């Protein structure tokens, strides 16, 4: 079980580490949008629309 602290000191518990990592990534995207004074919904919509077009050199 993995605990992830969200805003206000509230902990969310995940039974698997993959779920905790996925949530942390999503929270990071949202907080980055807010820090840059962007509409978080519009930013996520843009990011998810661009994902199929992304290329990786890994």
Order of alpha helices (4+ residues) and beta strands (2+ residues): beta-beta-alpha-alpha
